[in-house]
Amino acid sequence: MPGLPAKDVIDIQVRVVSVTGEEAQTARLAALMARIGFRLRPEPWSRQELPRGATTRKLVFAPHVGARPCNVHLRQDGGPGARYALLFRSGTVCGRCPKRGTRGARSSGA
């Protein structure tokens, strides 16, 4: 989006049937993503988020060090986190922040 300050990182959302946070599922998804060159990010924010105040599980993966920076967010299909991520992006395009419903919430000030 022209004029919008942003980090030089591509964010991708992948919707899956569920993200339970159980160790076995996390290990299985991490192994699948490792096969295509992605590692599970270790930071606490890469395991859950709070869209509209509701704790929602997610998993965030990144490529190997030295690759083009990106984050692959695995979120539950139909869950509040997946929907909020799309609404937030759409809100920045139309000038409305879905969290507060205010105009210009992410404007560059220019």
Buried (B, 14 or more C-beta within 10 A) or exposed (E): EEEEEEEEEEBEBBBBEBBEEEEEBBEEBBEEBEEEEBEBBEEEEBBBBEBEEEEBBBBBBBBEEEEEEEBBBBBBEEBBBBBBBEBBEEBBEEEBBBBEEEEEBBEEEE
